[in-house]
């Protein structure tokens, strides 16, 4: 069965709506050349927002795994695990 462009667009839209962690990243991470965003700070924001909405946050290991799928991540000897070229947008 061939997937039409319209069907694929609808499927992509549905996937984006269901990607709550991706939506969180989009809303809270902004590009910032030369900056490093601590994943611990991002996780703290995520857990606070998730709990405030009455949901259970994913574990820190799962969270960092999702971060690594989408961003350039490394270790900083002072800051711990960081996302390169990003900063936290606090709402």
C-alpha positions in Angstrom: 0.0 0.0 0.0 1.4 3.4 -1.0 1.3 6.2 1.4 0.1 9.4 -0.1 1.7 12.8 0.7 -1.4 13.8 2.6 -1.4 10.6 4.6 2.3 11.0 5.4 1.7 14.7 6.5 -1.1 13.6 8.8 1.0 10.9 10.3 4.0 13.2 10.8 1.7 15.8 12.5 0.2 13.1 14.8 3.7 11.9 15.8 4.8 15.4 16.6 1.7 16.0 18.8 2.4 12.7 20.7 6.1 13.6 21.2 5.8 15.3 24.5 9.5 15.2 25.3 10.3 16.6 21.9 7.7 19.4 22.5 9.3 20.1 25.8 12.8 20.4 24.2 11.4 22.7 21.5 9.8 24.9 24.1 12.8 25.0 26.5 16.0 24.7 24.5 17.3 27.5 22.3 20.4 27.6 20.2 23.2 29.6 21.7 26.6 29.3 20.0 29.4 28.7 22.4 27.0 27.9 25.4 26.7 24.7 27.3 23.4 23.7 28.9 23.6 21.4 31.9 21.3 18.4 31.4 20.7 18.5 35.2 19.1 22.0 34.9 17.0 20.9 31.9 15.9 17.8 33.8 14.9 19.9 36.8 12.8 22.1 34.6 11.2 19.1 32.9 10.4 17.3 36.2 8.9 20.5 37.7 6.7 21.1 34.7 5.7 17.4 34.3 4.7 17.1 38.0 2.8 20.4 37.9 0.7 19.1 35.0 -0.1 16.0 37.1 2.1 13.5 35.2 5.0 11.3 36.2 8.3 12.3 34.7 10.6 9.8 33.0 13.8 8.8 34.9 16.9 10.8 34.5 18.5 8.0 32.5 15.7 7.9 30.0 15.7 11.7 29.8 19.4 11.9 29.0 18.9 9.1 26.5 16.3 11.3 24.7 18.6 14.3 24.9 21.4 12.3 23.3 19.2 11.2 20.4 18.5 14.9 19.5 21.5 17.0 20.6 25.3 17.1 20.7 26.0 16.0 24.3 29.3 15.7 26.2 30.9 15.8 29.6 32.3 19.0 31.1 34.6 18.4 34.1 32.9 21.3 36.0 29.3 21.2 34.7 28.7 17.4 34.2 26.7 16.3 31.2 26.0 19.2 28.9 24.3 20.0 25.6 26.7 22.0 23.4 25.4 25.1 21.7 22.2 25.5 23.7 20.7 27.3 26.6 17.6 27.0 28.7 14.7 29.2 27.9 12.8 29.6 31.2 9.1 30.4 30.9 
